[in-house]
């Protein structure tokens, strides 16, 4: 009788620990997949934004290596 009780306690303990590890592993895997998907979506969005900004810069801003003769003055207001 005592031997059966000891075996039952050991089996239940192993099952409990296994359940905890399985739950933790499942949660970790699910979380990492969600983060990976969010990172991929963010990368696509940032890539699209960078491409659009490059198109705008190329299309509307003249690039030049010439020096300018602009003088800027500031007036302080109290």
N, C-alpha and C positions, 0 to 999 in steps of 0.2 A: 504494500500500500504506500509506504513512504517512498519507495523507489519510483512508483508511478507518478506520485506528486512531484518529485524532483524532475523527472523527465518532462512532465507537463509544464513546469515553470521554465525550464530551459527552452522548450519548443516555443512557448508563448513569448519569451524574451527575444529569441532570435527572430520570430515573426514580427514583433513590434519594432525592433531595430531595422529590419528589412523594409518594413512599411515606411518608416521615417526617411530612410535613405532614398527609397523610390520616390516618395513625395517631393523631397528636396531636389532630386535629380530632374524630375519632371518639371517642377517650377523653374529651375535654373535654365533648362533647355528652352522652355516656352518664352521666358524673359529675354534670353539671348537672341532668339529668332525675331521677337518683336523689335528689339533694338537694332538688329541688322536690317530689318525691313525699313525702319524709320531712317536709318543712316543712308540707305540706298535711295529712298525717296528724296531726302534732303540733298544728296549729291546730284540727282537729276535736276532738281529745282535750281540749285546754285549754278550748275553748268548752263542751264537755259538762261538764267539771269546774266551770267558772265558773257555769254554769246550775244545776248541782246544789247548789253552795254557796249560791247566791242563794235557791233553794227552801228549803234548810235554815234559812237566816237568817230568811226571811220567816215560815216556819212555826213556828219554835220560840223565837225571840228577840224579846221585846217591845221595840219601839223607843219611847223616851220622851225627852222634853226636860226632865223633872222633875229637880230636884237631890235628892241623897240626904243623909242625916245619918249615914252610916256613918263610924266612927272605926276606924282600923287602927293597931295597935301591933305593934312587932317586938321580940322578945326575942333578944338575941345569945347564942349558945351558944359556949362556949370549948372 
